[in-house]
């Protein structure tokens, strides 16, 4: 599933703010001043979910000896 910014419609891999179920990208959130509002207590804006990169068990690593 691809996240699309609720303001501009661009694909965003890591949403900066979640407005209900709608993701807002980092650039739009910064321009609209939503990052500061999301950090305030009692705010209905939630910081975006930062998840670890998904590792696929079926795909081999390009460089097997390197650890990330």
mmJSON file of the N, C-alpha and C atoms, coordinates in Angstrom:
{"data_MODEL":{"atom_site":{
"group_PDB":["ATOM","ATOM","ATOM","ATOM","ATOM","ATOM","ATOM","ATOM","ATOM","ATOM","ATOM","ATOM","ATOM","ATOM","ATOM","ATOM","ATOM","ATOM","ATOM","ATOM","ATOM","ATOM","ATOM","ATOM","ATOM","ATOM","ATOM","ATOM","ATOM","ATOM","ATOM","ATOM","ATOM","ATOM","ATOM","ATOM","ATOM","ATOM","ATOM","ATOM","ATOM","ATOM","ATOM","ATOM","ATOM","ATOM","ATOM","ATOM","ATOM","ATOM","ATOM","ATOM","ATOM","ATOM","ATOM","ATOM","ATOM","ATOM","ATOM","ATOM","ATOM","ATOM","ATOM","ATOM","ATOM","ATOM","ATOM","ATOM","ATOM","ATOM","ATOM","ATOM","ATOM","ATOM","ATOM","ATOM","ATOM","ATOM","ATOM","ATOM","ATOM","ATOM","ATOM","ATOM","ATOM","ATOM","ATOM","ATOM","ATOM","ATOM","ATOM","ATOM","ATOM","ATOM","ATOM","ATOM","ATOM","ATOM","ATOM","ATOM","ATOM","ATOM","ATOM","ATOM","ATOM","ATOM","ATOM","ATOM","ATOM","ATOM","ATOM","ATOM","ATOM","ATOM","ATOM","ATOM","ATOM","ATOM","ATOM","ATOM","ATOM","ATOM","ATOM","ATOM","ATOM","ATOM","ATOM","ATOM","ATOM","ATOM","ATOM","ATOM","ATOM","ATOM","ATOM","ATOM","ATOM","ATOM","ATOM","ATOM","ATOM","ATOM","ATOM","ATOM","ATOM","ATOM","ATOM","ATOM","ATOM","ATOM","ATOM","ATOM","ATOM","ATOM","ATOM","ATOM","ATOM","ATOM","ATOM","ATOM","ATOM","ATOM","ATOM","ATOM","ATOM","ATOM","ATOM","ATOM","ATOM","ATOM","ATOM","ATOM","ATOM","ATOM","ATOM","ATOM","ATOM","ATOM","ATOM","ATOM","ATOM","ATOM","ATOM","ATOM","ATOM","ATOM","ATOM","ATOM","ATOM","ATOM","ATOM","ATOM","ATOM","ATOM","ATOM","ATOM","ATOM","ATOM","ATOM","ATOM","ATOM","ATOM","ATOM","ATOM"],
"id":[1,2,3,4,5,6,7,8,9,10,11,12,13,14,15,16,17,18,19,20,21,22,23,24,25,26,27,28,29,30,31,32,33,34,35,36,37,38,39,40,41,42,43,44,45,46,47,48,49,50,51,52,53,54,55,56,57,58,59,60,61,62,63,64,65,66,67,68,69,70,71,72,73,74,75,76,77,78,79,80,81,82,83,84,85,86,87,88,89,90,91,92,93,94,95,96,97,98,99,100,101,102,103,104,105,106,107,108,109,110,111,112,113,114,115,116,117,118,119,120,121,122,123,124,125,126,127,128,129,130,131,132,133,134,135,136,137,138,139,140,141,142,143,144,145,146,147,148,149,150,151,152,153,154,155,156,157,158,159,160,161,162,163,164,165,166,167,168,169,170,171,172,173,174,175,176,177,178,179,180,181,182,183,184,185,186,187,188,189,190,191,192,193,194,195,196,197,198,199,200,201,202,203,204],
"type_symbol":["N","C","C","N","C","C","N","C","C","N","C","C","N","C","C","N","C","C","N","C","C","N","C","C","N","C","C","N","C","C","N","C","C","N","C","C","N","C","C","N","C","C","N","C","C","N","C","C","N","C","C","N","C","C","N","C","C","N","C","C","N","C","C","N","C","C","N","C","C","N","C","C","N","C","C","N","C","C","N","C","C","N","C","C","N","C","C","N","C","C","N","C","C","N","C","C","N","C","C","N","C","C","N","C","C","N","C","C","N","C","C","N","C","C","N","C","C","N","C","C","N","C","C","N","C","C","N","C","C","N","C","C","N","C","C","N","C","C","N","C","C","N","C","C","N","C","C","N","C","C","N","C","C","N","C","C","N","C","C","N","C","C","N","C","C","N","C","C","N","C","C","N","C","C","N","C","C","N","C","C","N","C","C","N","C","C","N","C","C","N","C","C","N","C","C","N","C","C","N","C","C","N","C","C"],
"label_atom_id":["N","CA","C","N","CA","C","N","CA","C","N","CA","C","N","CA","C","N","CA","C","N","CA","C","N","CA","C","N","CA","C","N","CA","C","N","CA","C","N","CA","C","N","CA","C","N","CA","C","N","CA","C","N","CA","C","N","CA","C","N","CA","C","N","CA","C","N","CA","C","N","CA","C","N","CA","C","N","CA","C","N","CA","C","N","CA","C","N","CA","C","N","CA","C","N","CA","C","N","CA","C","N","CA","C","N","CA","C","N","CA","C","N","CA","C","N","CA","C","N","CA","C","N","CA","C","N","CA","C","N","CA","C","N","CA","C","N","CA","C","N","CA","C","N","CA","C","N","CA","C","N","CA","C","N","CA","C","N","CA","C","N","CA","C","N","CA","C","N","CA","C","N","CA","C","N","CA","C","N","CA","C","N","CA","C","N","CA","C","N","CA","C","N","CA","C","N","CA","C","N","CA","C","N","CA","C","N","CA","C","N","CA","C","N","CA","C","N","CA","C","N","CA","C","N","CA","C","N","CA","C","N","CA","C","N","CA","C"],
"label_alt_id":[null,null,null,null,null,null,null,null,null,null,null,null,null,null,null,null,null,null,null,null,null,null,null,null,null,null,null,null,null,null,null,null,null,null,null,null,null,null,null,null,null,null,null,null,null,null,null,null,null,null,null,null,null,null,null,null,null,null,null,null,null,null,null,null,null,null,null,null,null,null,null,null,null,null,null,null,null,null,null,null,null,null,null,null,null,null,null,null,null,null,null,null,null,null,null,null,null,null,null,null,null,null,null,null,null,null,null,null,null,null,null,null,null,null,null,null,null,null,null,null,null,null,null,null,null,null,null,null,null,null,null,null,null,null,null,null,null,null,null,null,null,null,null,null,null,null,null,null,null,null,null,null,null,null,null,null,null,null,null,null,null,null,null,null,null,null,null,null,null,null,null,null,null,null,null,null,null,null,null,null,null,null,null,null,null,null,null,null,null,null,null,null,null,null,null,null,null,null,null,null,null,null,null,null],
"label_comp_id":["UNK","UNK","UNK","UNK","UNK","UNK","UNK","UNK","UNK","UNK","UNK","UNK","UNK","UNK","UNK","UNK","UNK","UNK","UNK","UNK","UNK","UNK","UNK","UNK","UNK","UNK","UNK","UNK","UNK","UNK","UNK","UNK","UNK","UNK","UNK","UNK","UNK","UNK","UNK","UNK","UNK","UNK","UNK","UNK","UNK","UNK","UNK","UNK","UNK","UNK","UNK","UNK","UNK","UNK","UNK","UNK","UNK","UNK","UNK","UNK","UNK","UNK","UNK","UNK","UNK","UNK","UNK","UNK","UNK","UNK","UNK","UNK","UNK","UNK","UNK","UNK","UNK","UNK","UNK","UNK","UNK","UNK","UNK","UNK","UNK","UNK","UNK","UNK","UNK","UNK","UNK","UNK","UNK","UNK","UNK","UNK","UNK","UNK","UNK","UNK","UNK","UNK","UNK","UNK","UNK","UNK","UNK","UNK","UNK","UNK","UNK","UNK","UNK","UNK","UNK","UNK","UNK","UNK","UNK","UNK","UNK","UNK","UNK","UNK","UNK","UNK","UNK","UNK","UNK","UNK","UNK","UNK","UNK","UNK","UNK","UNK","UNK","UNK","UNK","UNK","UNK","UNK","UNK","UNK","UNK","UNK","UNK","UNK","UNK","UNK","UNK","UNK","UNK","UNK","UNK","UNK","UNK","UNK","UNK","UNK","UNK","UNK","UNK","UNK","UNK","UNK","UNK","UNK","UNK","UNK","UNK","UNK","UNK","UNK","UNK","UNK","UNK","UNK","UNK","UNK","UNK","UNK","UNK","UNK","UNK","UNK","UNK","UNK","UNK","UNK","UNK","UNK","UNK","UNK","UNK","UNK","UNK","UNK","UNK","UNK","UNK","UNK","UNK","UNK"],
"label_asym_id":["A","A","A","A","A","A","A","A","A","A","A","A","A","A","A","A","A","A","A","A","A","A","A","A","A","A","A","A","A","A","A","A","A","A","A","A","A","A","A","A","A","A","A","A","A","A","A","A","A","A","A","A","A","A","A","A","A","A","A","A","A","A","A","A","A","A","A","A","A","A","A","A","A","A","A","A","A","A","A","A","A","A","A","A","A","A","A","A","A","A","A","A","A","A","A","A","A","A","A","A","A","A","A","A","A","A","A","A","A","A","A","A","A","A","A","A","A","A","A","A","A","A","A","A","A","A","A","A","A","A","A","A","A","A","A","A","A","A","A","A","A","A","A","A","A","A","A","A","A","A","A","A","A","A","A","A","A","A","A","A","A","A","A","A","A","A","A","A","A","A","A","A","A","A","A","A","A","A","A","A","A","A","A","A","A","A","A","A","A","A","A","A","A","A","A","A","A","A","A","A","A","A","A","A"],
"label_entity_id":["1","1","1","1","1","1","1","1","1","1","1","1","1","1","1","1","1","1","1","1","1","1","1","1","1","1","1","1","1","1","1","1","1","1","1","1","1","1","1","1","1","1","1","1","1","1","1","1","1","1","1","1","1","1","1","1","1","1","1","1","1","1","1","1","1","1","1","1","1","1","1","1","1","1","1","1","1","1","1","1","1","1","1","1","1","1","1","1","1","1","1","1","1","1","1","1","1","1","1","1","1","1","1","1","1","1","1","1","1","1","1","1","1","1","1","1","1","1","1","1","1","1","1","1","1","1","1","1","1","1","1","1","1","1","1","1","1","1","1","1","1","1","1","1","1","1","1","1","1","1","1","1","1","1","1","1","1","1","1","1","1","1","1","1","1","1","1","1","1","1","1","1","1","1","1","1","1","1","1","1","1","1","1","1","1","1","1","1","1","1","1","1","1","1","1","1","1","1","1","1","1","1","1","1"],
"label_seq_id":[1,1,1,2,2,2,3,3,3,4,4,4,5,5,5,6,6,6,7,7,7,8,8,8,9,9,9,10,10,10,11,11,11,12,12,12,13,13,13,14,14,14,15,15,15,16,16,16,17,17,17,18,18,18,19,19,19,20,20,20,21,21,21,22,22,22,23,23,23,24,24,24,25,25,25,26,26,26,27,27,27,28,28,28,29,29,29,30,30,30,31,31,31,32,32,32,33,33,33,34,34,34,35,35,35,36,36,36,37,37,37,38,38,38,39,39,39,40,40,40,41,41,41,42,42,42,43,43,43,44,44,44,45,45,45,46,46,46,47,47,47,48,48,48,49,49,49,50,50,50,51,51,51,52,52,52,53,53,53,54,54,54,55,55,55,56,56,56,57,57,57,58,58,58,59,59,59,60,60,60,61,61,61,62,62,62,63,63,63,64,64,64,65,65,65,66,66,66,67,67,67,68,68,68],
"pdbx_PDB_ins_code":[null,null,null,null,null,null,null,null,null,null,null,null,null,null,null,null,null,null,null,null,null,null,null,null,null,null,null,null,null,null,null,null,null,null,null,null,null,null,null,null,null,null,null,null,null,null,null,null,null,null,null,null,null,null,null,null,null,null,null,null,null,null,null,null,null,null,null,null,null,null,null,null,null,null,null,null,null,null,null,null,null,null,null,null,null,null,null,null,null,null,null,null,null,null,null,null,null,null,null,null,null,null,null,null,null,null,null,null,null,null,null,null,null,null,null,null,null,null,null,null,null,null,null,null,null,null,null,null,null,null,null,null,null,null,null,null,null,null,null,null,null,null,null,null,null,null,null,null,null,null,null,null,null,null,null,null,null,null,null,null,null,null,null,null,null,null,null,null,null,null,null,null,null,null,null,null,null,null,null,null,null,null,null,null,null,null,null,null,null,null,null,null,null,null,null,null,null,null,null,null,null,null,null,null],
"Cartn_x":[0.839,0.0,0.885,0.601,1.371,0.638,1.366,0.802,0.837,-0.241,-0.297,-0.601,0.146,-0.036,-1.45,-2.125,-3.492,-3.548,-2.444,-2.438,-2.084,-0.967,-0.504,-0.722,-0.94,-1.198,0.032,1.227,2.442,2.597,3.311,3.595,4.587,4.3,5.192,5.502,6.781,7.193,7.073,7.389,7.312,6.499,5.213,4.429,4.928,4.972,5.442,4.333,3.1,1.953,0.777,0.021,-1.214,-2.377,-3.234,-4.429,-5.599,-5.956,-6.928,-6.282,-6.836,-6.248,-5.492,-5.434,-4.793,-3.335,-2.398,-0.987,-0.663,0.255,0.739,2.249,2.794,4.228,5.026,6.325,7.158,7.248,7.319,7.425,6.146,5.005,3.719,3.454,3.811,3.605,4.461,5.69,6.576,6.038,5.595,5.078,3.796,2.948,1.675,1.815,3.002,3.217,2.596,2.403,1.737,2.676,3.978,4.916,4.902,4.854,4.807,3.475,2.397,1.082,0.954,1.59,1.489,2.192,3.173,3.919,3.239,2.247,1.559,0.663,0.558,-0.329,-1.793,-2.558,-3.974,-4.273,-3.256,-3.45,-4.105,-4.911,-5.525,-4.67,-3.556,-2.576,-1.591,-1.216,-0.292,0.965,2.132,3.353,3.267,3.834,3.785,4.473,4.086,4.67,5.966,7.047,8.349,8.592,8.606,8.78,10.141,10.608,11.875,11.692,12.742,12.618,12.232,11.403,10.923,11.983,12.357,13.332,12.595,12.916,12.302,13.192,12.648,13.428,13.741,13.018,13.218,14.313,14.646,15.628,16.996,18.002,19.365,19.968,20.894,21.59,22.602,22.81,23.796,25.209,25.457,26.742,26.437,26.656,26.253,27.073,28.325,29.188,28.93,28.241,28.021,26.786,26.888,25.722,25.311,24.028,23.532,23.445],
"Cartn_y":[-1.179,0.0,1.242,2.156,3.389,4.487,5.187,6.327,7.519,8.263,9.498,10.651,11.73,12.909,13.454,13.754,14.256,15.686,16.412,17.799,17.904,17.269,17.442,16.217,15.057,13.857,13.093,13.56,12.838,11.58,10.6,9.379,9.724,9.315,9.543,8.209,7.905,6.632,6.645,7.764,7.901,9.154,9.029,10.224,10.881,12.202,12.934,13.088,13.262,13.476,12.673,12.106,11.429,12.279,12.697,13.458,12.492,11.869,10.778,9.599,9.177,8.086,8.608,9.925,10.531,10.873,10.378,10.725,12.074,12.775,14.049,13.954,14.235,14.127,15.136,14.906,15.783,17.216,17.408,18.766,19.562,18.941,19.623,19.883,18.938,19.117,20.26,20.371,21.449,22.795,22.854,24.111,24.556,23.6,23.936,24.134,23.859,24.027,22.926,21.75,20.664,19.866,19.953,19.183,19.66,20.979,21.515,21.195,21.245,20.943,19.478,18.592,17.161,16.807,17.613,17.331,17.87,18.731,19.307,18.267,18.278,17.325,17.613,16.566,16.704,16.989,16.957,17.236,16.043,16.315,15.236,14.814,15.49,15.097,14.137,13.125,12.152,12.116,12.044,11.895,10.641,10.694,9.56,8.341,7.197,5.945,5.702,5.656,5.345,3.859,3.129,1.686,1.288,0.156,-0.373,-0.868,-0.842,-1.338,-2.814,-3.174,-4.551,-5.419,-6.509,-7.444,-8.608,-8.894,-9.999,-11.227,-12.324,-13.532,-14.274,-13.997,-14.713,-14.097,-12.844,-12.147,-12.207,-12.545,-12.612,-11.217,-10.993,-9.713,-9.593,-8.375,-8.135,-8.364,-7.866,-8.059,-8.793,-10.086,-10.907,-10.646,-10.227,-10.053,-8.778,-7.827,-6.536,-6.591,-6.013,-5.921,-4.46,-4.213,-2.833,-2.291],
"Cartn_z":[0.0,0.0,0.0,-0.888,-0.968,-0.215,0.642,1.345,0.406,0.347,-0.44,0.51,0.356,1.198,1.001,2.1,2.038,1.497,1.545,1.093,-0.389,-0.793,-2.173,-3.045,-2.47,-3.242,-3.676,-3.296,-3.668,-2.819,-3.354,-2.605,-1.506,-0.284,0.834,1.492,1.621,2.201,3.719,4.327,5.778,6.106,6.409,6.728,8.008,8.015,9.19,10.216,9.763,10.65,10.116,11.022,10.648,11.154,10.254,10.592,10.472,11.581,11.541,10.843,9.721,8.945,7.728,7.572,6.404,6.71,5.902,6.109,5.479,6.098,5.563,5.49,4.323,4.088,4.889,5.016,5.846,5.337,4.026,3.482,3.718,3.45,3.635,5.119,5.98,7.413,7.949,7.443,7.875,7.395,6.142,5.583,6.278,6.645,7.284,8.795,9.354,10.787,11.626,11.036,11.742,12.642,12.419,13.234,14.688,14.885,16.25,16.916,16.138,16.704,17.102,16.378,16.674,17.974,18.376,19.601,20.852,20.677,21.833,22.491,23.822,24.49,24.16,23.961,23.656,22.204,21.359,19.947,19.259,18.25,17.479,16.302,16.129,15.12,15.776,15.069,15.619,14.769,15.429,14.638,13.785,12.59,11.665,12.218,11.733,12.186,11.432,12.16,11.578,11.773,10.703,10.813,10.264,10.742,10.259,8.82,8.034,6.67,6.658,5.727,5.624,4.962,5.625,5.073,4.428,3.195,2.485,2.633,3.169,3.408,2.104,1.034,-0.219,-1.092,-0.844,-1.657,-1.002,-1.793,-1.25,-1.233,-0.313,-0.228,-1.357,-1.818,-2.867,-2.324,-1.118,-0.451,0.85,0.872,2.009,3.26,3.128,4.289,5.069,4.488,5.146,6.021,7.214,8.108,8.202,8.141,8.165,9.562],
"occupancy":[1.0,1.0,1.0,1.0,1.0,1.0,1.0,1.0,1.0,1.0,1.0,1.0,1.0,1.0,1.0,1.0,1.0,1.0,1.0,1.0,1.0,1.0,1.0,1.0,1.0,1.0,1.0,1.0,1.0,1.0,1.0,1.0,1.0,1.0,1.0,1.0,1.0,1.0,1.0,1.0,1.0,1.0,1.0,1.0,1.0,1.0,1.0,1.0,1.0,1.0,1.0,1.0,1.0,1.0,1.0,1.0,1.0,1.0,1.0,1.0,1.0,1.0,1.0,1.0,1.0,1.0,1.0,1.0,1.0,1.0,1.0,1.0,1.0,1.0,1.0,1.0,1.0,1.0,1.0,1.0,1.0,1.0,1.0,1.0,1.0,1.0,1.0,1.0,1.0,1.0,1.0,1.0,1.0,1.0,1.0,1.0,1.0,1.0,1.0,1.0,1.0,1.0,1.0,1.0,1.0,1.0,1.0,1.0,1.0,1.0,1.0,1.0,1.0,1.0,1.0,1.0,1.0,1.0,1.0,1.0,1.0,1.0,1.0,1.0,1.0,1.0,1.0,1.0,1.0,1.0,1.0,1.0,1.0,1.0,1.0,1.0,1.0,1.0,1.0,1.0,1.0,1.0,1.0,1.0,1.0,1.0,1.0,1.0,1.0,1.0,1.0,1.0,1.0,1.0,1.0,1.0,1.0,1.0,1.0,1.0,1.0,1.0,1.0,1.0,1.0,1.0,1.0,1.0,1.0,1.0,1.0,1.0,1.0,1.0,1.0,1.0,1.0,1.0,1.0,1.0,1.0,1.0,1.0,1.0,1.0,1.0,1.0,1.0,1.0,1.0,1.0,1.0,1.0,1.0,1.0,1.0,1.0,1.0,1.0,1.0,1.0,1.0,1.0,1.0],
"B_iso_or_equiv":[0.0,0.0,0.0,0.0,0.0,0.0,0.0,0.0,0.0,0.0,0.0,0.0,0.0,0.0,0.0,0.0,0.0,0.0,0.0,0.0,0.0,0.0,0.0,0.0,0.0,0.0,0.0,0.0,0.0,0.0,0.0,0.0,0.0,0.0,0.0,0.0,0.0,0.0,0.0,0.0,0.0,0.0,0.0,0.0,0.0,0.0,0.0,0.0,0.0,0.0,0.0,0.0,0.0,0.0,0.0,0.0,0.0,0.0,0.0,0.0,0.0,0.0,0.0,0.0,0.0,0.0,0.0,0.0,0.0,0.0,0.0,0.0,0.0,0.0,0.0,0.0,0.0,0.0,0.0,0.0,0.0,0.0,0.0,0.0,0.0,0.0,0.0,0.0,0.0,0.0,0.0,0.0,0.0,0.0,0.0,0.0,0.0,0.0,0.0,0.0,0.0,0.0,0.0,0.0,0.0,0.0,0.0,0.0,0.0,0.0,0.0,0.0,0.0,0.0,0.0,0.0,0.0,0.0,0.0,0.0,0.0,0.0,0.0,0.0,0.0,0.0,0.0,0.0,0.0,0.0,0.0,0.0,0.0,0.0,0.0,0.0,0.0,0.0,0.0,0.0,0.0,0.0,0.0,0.0,0.0,0.0,0.0,0.0,0.0,0.0,0.0,0.0,0.0,0.0,0.0,0.0,0.0,0.0,0.0,0.0,0.0,0.0,0.0,0.0,0.0,0.0,0.0,0.0,0.0,0.0,0.0,0.0,0.0,0.0,0.0,0.0,0.0,0.0,0.0,0.0,0.0,0.0,0.0,0.0,0.0,0.0,0.0,0.0,0.0,0.0,0.0,0.0,0.0,0.0,0.0,0.0,0.0,0.0,0.0,0.0,0.0,0.0,0.0,0.0],
"pdbx_formal_charge":[null,null,null,null,null,null,null,null,null,null,null,null,null,null,null,null,null,null,null,null,null,null,null,null,null,null,null,null,null,null,null,null,null,null,null,null,null,null,null,null,null,null,null,null,null,null,null,null,null,null,null,null,null,null,null,null,null,null,null,null,null,null,null,null,null,null,null,null,null,null,null,null,null,null,null,null,null,null,null,null,null,null,null,null,null,null,null,null,null,null,null,null,null,null,null,null,null,null,null,null,null,null,null,null,null,null,null,null,null,null,null,null,null,null,null,null,null,null,null,null,null,null,null,null,null,null,null,null,null,null,null,null,null,null,null,null,null,null,null,null,null,null,null,null,null,null,null,null,null,null,null,null,null,null,null,null,null,null,null,null,null,null,null,null,null,null,null,null,null,null,null,null,null,null,null,null,null,null,null,null,null,null,null,null,null,null,null,null,null,null,null,null,null,null,null,null,null,null,null,null,null,null,null,null],
"auth_seq_id":[1,1,1,2,2,2,3,3,3,4,4,4,5,5,5,6,6,6,7,7,7,8,8,8,9,9,9,10,10,10,11,11,11,12,12,12,13,13,13,14,14,14,15,15,15,16,16,16,17,17,17,18,18,18,19,19,19,20,20,20,21,21,21,22,22,22,23,23,23,24,24,24,25,25,25,26,26,26,27,27,27,28,28,28,29,29,29,30,30,30,31,31,31,32,32,32,33,33,33,34,34,34,35,35,35,36,36,36,37,37,37,38,38,38,39,39,39,40,40,40,41,41,41,42,42,42,43,43,43,44,44,44,45,45,45,46,46,46,47,47,47,48,48,48,49,49,49,50,50,50,51,51,51,52,52,52,53,53,53,54,54,54,55,55,55,56,56,56,57,57,57,58,58,58,59,59,59,60,60,60,61,61,61,62,62,62,63,63,63,64,64,64,65,65,65,66,66,66,67,67,67,68,68,68],
"auth_comp_id":["UNK","UNK","UNK","UNK","UNK","UNK","UNK","UNK","UNK","UNK","UNK","UNK","UNK","UNK","UNK","UNK","UNK","UNK","UNK","UNK","UNK","UNK","UNK","UNK","UNK","UNK","UNK","UNK","UNK","UNK","UNK","UNK","UNK","UNK","UNK","UNK","UNK","UNK","UNK","UNK","UNK","UNK","UNK","UNK","UNK","UNK","UNK","UNK","UNK","UNK","UNK","UNK","UNK","UNK","UNK","UNK","UNK","UNK","UNK","UNK","UNK","UNK","UNK","UNK","UNK","UNK","UNK","UNK","UNK","UNK","UNK","UNK","UNK","UNK","UNK","UNK","UNK","UNK","UNK","UNK","UNK","UNK","UNK","UNK","UNK","UNK","UNK","UNK","UNK","UNK","UNK","UNK","UNK","UNK","UNK","UNK","UNK","UNK","UNK","UNK","UNK","UNK","UNK","UNK","UNK","UNK","UNK","UNK","UNK","UNK","UNK","UNK","UNK","UNK","UNK","UNK","UNK","UNK","UNK","UNK","UNK","UNK","UNK","UNK","UNK","UNK","UNK","UNK","UNK","UNK","UNK","UNK","UNK","UNK","UNK","UNK","UNK","UNK","UNK","UNK","UNK","UNK","UNK","UNK","UNK","UNK","UNK","UNK","UNK","UNK","UNK","UNK","UNK","UNK","UNK","UNK","UNK","UNK","UNK","UNK","UNK","UNK","UNK","UNK","UNK","UNK","UNK","UNK","UNK","UNK","UNK","UNK","UNK","UNK","UNK","UNK","UNK","UNK","UNK","UNK","UNK","UNK","UNK","UNK","UNK","UNK","UNK","UNK","UNK","UNK","UNK","UNK","UNK","UNK","UNK","UNK","UNK","UNK","UNK","UNK","UNK","UNK","UNK","UNK"],
"auth_asym_id":["A","A","A","A","A","A","A","A","A","A","A","A","A","A","A","A","A","A","A","A","A","A","A","A","A","A","A","A","A","A","A","A","A","A","A","A","A","A","A","A","A","A","A","A","A","A","A","A","A","A","A","A","A","A","A","A","A","A","A","A","A","A","A","A","A","A","A","A","A","A","A","A","A","A","A","A","A","A","A","A","A","A","A","A","A","A","A","A","A","A","A","A","A","A","A","A","A","A","A","A","A","A","A","A","A","A","A","A","A","A","A","A","A","A","A","A","A","A","A","A","A","A","A","A","A","A","A","A","A","A","A","A","A","A","A","A","A","A","A","A","A","A","A","A","A","A","A","A","A","A","A","A","A","A","A","A","A","A","A","A","A","A","A","A","A","A","A","A","A","A","A","A","A","A","A","A","A","A","A","A","A","A","A","A","A","A","A","A","A","A","A","A","A","A","A","A","A","A","A","A","A","A","A","A"],
"auth_atom_id":["N","CA","C","N","CA","C","N","CA","C","N","CA","C","N","CA","C","N","CA","C","N","CA","C","N","CA","C","N","CA","C","N","CA","C","N","CA","C","N","CA","C","N","CA","C","N","CA","C","N","CA","C","N","CA","C","N","CA","C","N","CA","C","N","CA","C","N","CA","C","N","CA","C","N","CA","C","N","CA","C","N","CA","C","N","CA","C","N","CA","C","N","CA","C","N","CA","C","N","CA","C","N","CA","C","N","CA","C","N","CA","C","N","CA","C","N","CA","C","N","CA","C","N","CA","C","N","CA","C","N","CA","C","N","CA","C","N","CA","C","N","CA","C","N","CA","C","N","CA","C","N","CA","C","N","CA","C","N","CA","C","N","CA","C","N","CA","C","N","CA","C","N","CA","C","N","CA","C","N","CA","C","N","CA","C","N","CA","C","N","CA","C","N","CA","C","N","CA","C","N","CA","C","N","CA","C","N","CA","C","N","CA","C","N","CA","C","N","CA","C","N","CA","C","N","CA","C","N","CA","C","N","CA","C","N","CA","C"],
"pdbx_PDB_model_num":[1,1,1,1,1,1,1,1,1,1,1,1,1,1,1,1,1,1,1,1,1,1,1,1,1,1,1,1,1,1,1,1,1,1,1,1,1,1,1,1,1,1,1,1,1,1,1,1,1,1,1,1,1,1,1,1,1,1,1,1,1,1,1,1,1,1,1,1,1,1,1,1,1,1,1,1,1,1,1,1,1,1,1,1,1,1,1,1,1,1,1,1,1,1,1,1,1,1,1,1,1,1,1,1,1,1,1,1,1,1,1,1,1,1,1,1,1,1,1,1,1,1,1,1,1,1,1,1,1,1,1,1,1,1,1,1,1,1,1,1,1,1,1,1,1,1,1,1,1,1,1,1,1,1,1,1,1,1,1,1,1,1,1,1,1,1,1,1,1,1,1,1,1,1,1,1,1,1,1,1,1,1,1,1,1,1,1,1,1,1,1,1,1,1,1,1,1,1,1,1,1,1,1,1]
}}}
